[in-house]
Amino acid sequence: MKHLLLIIAALSIPSAYAADCQSDRVKLQILGSRGPEFLDGRASTGYLVWLDGKARVLVDAGPGSARNFAKSGANYADVRVMLLSHFHVDHVNDFSAYVKAGFFTDRTAKLRVFGPSGSRLASSAGDFVQRQIGKNGAYPYLSSFIDPEAASSYKIDTTTIPWSEKNLEPSLVYRDGDFTVRSVTVHHGAFPALGYRVETAGCVISFTGDMSGRLGAMPDLATGSDILVAHNAIPEDAEGVPALLHMKPSYIGKMAARAGVKKLLLTHLMRRTVDRQDETAALIRKHYHGPIAFPDDLDVFHP
């Protein structure tokens, strides 16, 4: 029994960072660096992980991110996985735009979509997709993309990842010959949300999504990350609901230091943080001493 527990524990520990990161093969591109406001013309949340010159993993699909996907030069037919952190508008509103635009590409392969389970305020991943493009959804004319009996150029296969405050261990959610994706439950008020870890070519890129840090599980998921993308939606003096939903800069610094990340990117800026970047960076540097950047849309970073 003791040996079995040791084996289970070993399987739950992310291990890709033990390999040498082939940084010349991997890049992260920012498709959207802002939140839900009308702010400075930049798109809401979206990220793209490239491997060997091909866009392979999409993380979130906020308003405007699909337009930046087109500007990036990526081929939708190359994308294998779409990871949705949670179901706030500024993270998923372009989902149907991606589905429809994909019809006009040479895509034939299945697109795997992942997201958290639901609550009284939020759909689960499966329900979200059905409500968007199911036969009784907002866009029933797109239902052929999920109806196994209907003809379509490609299909969407949705997986709902259980969200639970009682299970804070990283979970393996996807693996193929090039990528491993793990997720963990994070706290975002009453909205089930997930952090993600993408491992490829010996490199690790992790994404906090929107979270307050109250559950404390994200540092374990992000351990050894070459890049950690953290959302800077509130300043240090935030109170009330914003502080219930999001991380303060001091927490971001502590998390990055504990996880031993090599590079920290701060995105999802809002009106209350966009003009306080120097202050935010100074608070983070009290705990974390690696490189910090505040990316713009379409910026590219190598691990």
C-alpha positions as CSV (number, residue, x, y, z in Angstrom):
1,M,0.0,0.0,0.0
2,K,2.9,2.4,0.9
3,H,4.5,1.7,-2.5
4,L,1.2,2.4,-4.3
5,L,0.8,5.8,-2.5
6,L,4.3,6.7,-3.5
7,I,3.6,5.9,-7.1
8,I,0.4,7.9,-7.1
9,A,2.2,10.9,-5.6
10,A,4.9,10.7,-8.2
11,L,2.4,10.7,-11.0
12,S,0.7,13.8,-9.7
13,I,4.0,15.8,-9.6
14,P,4.7,17.8,-12.8
15,S,8.0,16.6,-14.1
16,A,8.6,18.2,-17.5
17,Y,10.7,21.0,-16.1
18,A,13.4,18.5,-15.2
19,A,14.3,18.3,-18.9
20,D,16.3,21.0,-20.7
21,C,14.0,23.6,-22.2
22,Q,14.4,23.9,-26.0
23,S,13.5,27.5,-26.0
24,D,14.3,28.0,-29.7
25,R,11.4,25.7,-30.5
26,V,8.8,27.3,-28.2
27,K,7.2,30.7,-28.0
28,L,4.3,32.3,-26.1
29,Q,2.3,35.0,-27.9
30,I,-0.1,37.4,-26.2
31,L,-3.5,37.6,-28.0
32,G,-5.1,39.8,-25.4
33,S,-3.6,41.6,-22.4
34,R,-6.5,43.4,-20.9
35,G,-9.7,42.6,-18.9
36,P,-13.4,43.4,-19.6
37,E,-13.3,47.2,-19.8
38,F,-13.1,49.5,-22.8
39,L,-9.4,50.3,-22.3
40,D,-6.7,51.5,-24.7
41,G,-7.8,49.4,-27.7
42,R,-6.3,46.1,-26.5
43,A,-8.0,42.8,-26.5
44,S,-9.3,40.8,-23.6
45,T,-7.5,37.7,-22.4
46,G,-6.0,35.3,-24.8
47,Y,-2.7,33.4,-25.2
48,L,-1.2,31.2,-27.9
49,V,1.6,28.6,-27.4
50,W,3.7,27.8,-30.5
51,L,5.9,24.8,-31.1
52,D,8.3,24.6,-34.1
53,G,6.6,27.5,-35.9
54,K,3.0,26.2,-35.5
55,A,0.3,27.5,-33.1
56,R,-0.8,24.6,-31.0
57,V,-2.4,25.6,-27.7
58,L,-5.0,28.4,-27.2
59,V,-5.6,29.7,-23.7
60,D,-8.8,31.7,-23.3
61,A,-10.8,33.4,-26.0
62,G,-11.6,36.9,-24.8
63,P,-13.1,39.6,-27.0
64,G,-10.7,40.7,-29.7
65,S,-8.4,37.8,-29.2
66,A,-9.6,36.1,-32.3
67,R,-8.8,39.1,-34.4
68,N,-5.3,39.1,-32.9
69,F,-5.0,35.4,-33.7
70,A,-5.5,36.3,-37.4
71,K,-2.8,39.1,-37.0
72,S,-0.4,36.6,-35.5
73,G,-0.2,34.6,-38.7
74,A,-1.3,31.4,-36.9
75,N,-3.1,28.6,-38.8
76,Y,-6.2,27.5,-37.0
77,A,-5.8,24.1,-38.5
78,D,-2.6,23.6,-36.4
79,V,-4.3,24.3,-33.0
80,R,-4.9,21.1,-31.0
81,V,-6.2,22.3,-27.7
82,M,-8.2,25.3,-26.4
83,L,-8.0,25.8,-22.6
84,L,-10.7,28.0,-21.0
85,S,-9.9,29.2,-17.5
86,H,-13.5,30.2,-16.6
87,F,-16.7,31.5,-18.0
88,H,-16.5,35.3,-17.6
89,V,-17.2,37.2,-20.8
90,D,-13.7,38.6,-21.1
91,H,-12.2,35.1,-21.3
92,V,-14.6,33.2,-23.6
93,N,-16.6,35.6,-25.7
94,D,-14.7,34.9,-29.0
95,F,-15.2,31.2,-28.7
96,S,-17.9,31.1,-31.3
97,A,-15.9,33.4,-33.5
98,Y,-13.1,30.9,-33.6
99,V,-15.5,28.0,-34.4
100,K,-17.1,29.9,-37.3
101,A,-13.8,31.2,-38.7
102,G,-12.4,27.7,-38.6
103,F,-14.9,26.7,-41.2
104,F,-13.1,28.9,-43.7
105,T,-9.7,27.2,-43.0
106,D,-8.4,23.8,-44.0
107,R,-9.0,22.3,-40.6
108,T,-10.2,18.7,-40.4
109,A,-8.8,17.6,-37.1
110,K,-10.8,17.5,-33.9
111,L,-10.4,20.5,-31.6
112,R,-10.1,19.6,-27.9
113,V,-11.7,22.1,-25.6
114,F,-11.3,22.1,-21.8
115,G,-12.8,24.1,-19.0
116,P,-14.1,23.9,-15.5
117,S,-17.3,22.6,-14.1
118,G,-20.1,25.0,-13.3
119,S,-22.0,26.7,-10.5
120,R,-25.2,28.7,-10.1
121,L,-23.4,31.7,-11.7
122,A,-21.5,29.9,-14.4
123,S,-21.9,27.2,-17.0
124,S,-19.7,24.2,-17.1
125,A,-17.5,23.7,-20.1
126,G,-19.9,21.2,-21.6
127,D,-22.9,23.5,-21.0
128,F,-21.1,26.6,-22.3
129,V,-20.4,24.9,-25.6
130,Q,-23.9,23.6,-25.9
131,R,-25.4,27.0,-25.1
132,Q,-23.1,28.7,-27.7
133,I,-23.4,26.3,-30.6
134,G,-25.8,23.5,-29.7
135,K,-29.1,23.0,-31.5
136,N,-30.8,25.0,-28.8
137,G,-28.0,27.4,-28.3
138,A,-27.3,31.0,-29.3
139,Y,-26.0,29.9,-32.7
140,P,-27.8,26.7,-33.7
141,Y,-26.5,26.9,-37.2
142,L,-23.1,26.0,-35.8
143,S,-24.4,22.8,-34.1
144,S,-22.9,20.5,-36.8
145,F,-19.5,21.1,-35.2
146,I,-20.6,19.2,-32.1
147,D,-23.3,16.9,-33.5
148,P,-21.7,13.6,-34.3
149,E,-24.4,12.8,-36.8
150,A,-24.0,16.0,-38.8
151,A,-21.5,16.7,-41.5
152,S,-18.9,19.3,-40.7
153,S,-15.4,20.1,-41.7
154,Y,-14.1,19.4,-38.2
155,K,-15.5,18.6,-34.8
156,I,-15.2,20.0,-31.3
157,D,-14.7,17.6,-28.4
158,T,-15.3,19.3,-25.0
159,T,-14.1,18.0,-21.6
160,T,-15.4,19.4,-18.3
161,I,-12.7,19.4,-15.6
162,P,-14.2,19.0,-12.1
163,W,-13.6,22.1,-9.9
164,S,-13.4,21.4,-6.2
165,E,-11.9,23.2,-3.2
166,K,-11.5,19.7,-1.7
167,N,-9.1,18.6,-4.4
168,L,-6.2,21.0,-4.9
169,E,-3.8,18.5,-6.5
170,P,-2.7,19.2,-10.1
171,S,-4.6,17.1,-12.6
172,L,-3.4,15.7,-15.9
173,V,-6.0,16.8,-18.5
174,Y,-4.3,16.3,-21.8
175,R,-1.3,14.6,-23.3
176,D,-0.1,13.9,-26.8
177,G,3.3,13.3,-28.4
178,D,4.4,16.9,-27.9
179,F,2.3,18.4,-25.1
180,T,1.2,17.7,-21.6
181,V,-1.4,20.0,-20.0
182,R,-2.2,20.0,-16.3
183,S,-4.8,22.1,-14.4
184,V,-5.6,23.0,-10.8
185,T,-8.5,24.5,-9.0
186,V,-8.1,28.2,-8.2
187,H,-10.3,30.7,-6.3
188,H,-12.1,33.4,-8.3
189,G,-15.0,34.3,-6.0
190,A,-18.1,32.3,-6.8
191,F,-16.9,31.4,-10.3
192,P,-15.2,28.0,-10.8
193,A,-11.8,28.7,-12.4
194,L,-8.7,26.8,-13.3
195,G,-5.0,27.5,-13.6
196,Y,-3.1,25.7,-16.4
197,R,0.4,24.3,-17.0
198,V,1.5,23.6,-20.5
199,E,4.7,21.5,-21.0
200,T,6.4,21.1,-24.3
201,A,9.9,20.5,-25.6
202,G,11.2,20.5,-22.1
203,C,9.7,24.0,-21.4
204,V,6.9,24.9,-19.0
205,I,4.5,27.8,-19.4
206,S,1.9,28.3,-16.7
207,F,-1.2,30.5,-16.6
208,T,-2.9,31.6,-13.4
209,G,-6.1,32.9,-15.0
210,D,-8.2,35.1,-12.8
211,M,-7.7,34.1,-9.1
212,S,-7.4,35.5,-5.6
213,G,-4.8,33.0,-4.3
214,R,-7.0,32.0,-1.4
215,L,-6.7,28.2,-2.1
216,G,-2.9,28.3,-2.5
217,A,-2.6,25.6,-5.1
218,M,-1.3,27.6,-8.0
219,P,2.4,27.7,-6.8
220,D,2.5,23.9,-6.9
221,L,1.2,23.8,-10.4
222,A,3.6,26.5,-11.6
223,T,6.7,25.0,-9.9
224,G,9.8,25.4,-12.2
225,S,7.9,27.3,-14.9
226,D,10.0,29.0,-17.5
227,I,7.2,31.5,-17.9
228,L,4.4,32.3,-15.5
229,V,1.5,34.4,-16.9
230,A,-0.2,36.1,-13.9
231,H,-3.2,38.4,-14.0
232,N,-2.7,41.9,-12.5
233,A,-6.3,43.1,-12.2
234,I,-6.1,44.9,-8.9
235,P,-3.6,47.1,-7.0
236,E,-2.3,46.4,-3.5
237,D,-4.8,48.7,-1.9
238,A,-7.9,47.0,-3.5
239,E,-10.7,46.0,-1.1
240,G,-14.1,44.4,-1.3
241,V,-15.2,42.3,-4.3
242,P,-12.1,43.0,-6.4
243,A,-9.9,41.6,-3.7
244,L,-12.1,38.6,-3.4
245,L,-11.7,37.8,-7.1
246,H,-8.1,38.7,-7.9
247,M,-4.5,38.6,-6.6
248,K,-2.7,41.6,-5.1
249,P,0.9,42.3,-6.4
250,S,2.4,41.1,-3.1
251,Y,0.8,37.7,-3.5
252,I,1.9,37.5,-7.2
253,G,5.5,38.1,-6.0
254,K,5.3,35.5,-3.2
255,M,3.7,33.0,-5.6
256,A,6.4,33.5,-8.3
257,A,9.1,33.2,-5.7
258,R,7.7,30.0,-4.1
259,A,7.2,28.4,-7.5
260,G,10.7,29.3,-8.7
261,V,9.6,30.7,-12.0
262,K,12.2,32.0,-14.4
263,K,10.1,34.8,-16.1
264,L,6.9,36.6,-14.9
265,L,4.5,38.2,-17.3
266,L,1.7,40.4,-15.9
267,T,-1.4,40.7,-18.0
268,H,-5.2,41.2,-17.7
269,L,-4.5,44.8,-16.6
270,M,-7.5,47.0,-15.9
271,R,-8.0,50.7,-15.4
272,R,-7.1,50.4,-11.8
273,T,-3.7,48.8,-12.5
274,V,-2.6,49.9,-16.0
275,D,-1.1,53.2,-14.7
276,R,0.5,51.6,-11.6
277,Q,2.9,49.3,-13.3
278,D,6.0,50.7,-11.6
279,E,4.4,50.4,-8.2
280,T,3.2,46.8,-9.0
281,A,6.7,45.7,-10.1
282,A,8.3,47.2,-7.0
283,L,5.9,45.3,-4.7
284,I,6.5,42.1,-6.6
285,R,10.3,42.5,-6.4
286,K,10.2,42.5,-2.6
287,H,9.6,38.7,-3.0
288,Y,10.5,37.7,-6.6
289,H,13.8,38.7,-8.3
290,G,13.5,37.3,-11.8
291,P,12.5,39.2,-15.0
292,I,9.1,40.9,-15.0
293,A,7.3,42.2,-18.1
294,F,3.9,43.9,-18.8
295,P,3.2,42.6,-22.4
296,D,1.2,44.3,-25.1
297,D,-1.1,42.4,-27.5
298,L,0.9,40.3,-30.0
299,D,4.1,40.4,-28.0
300,V,6.1,37.2,-28.3
301,F,8.2,35.6,-25.5
302,H,10.5,32.6,-25.6
303,P,11.0,30.5,-22.4
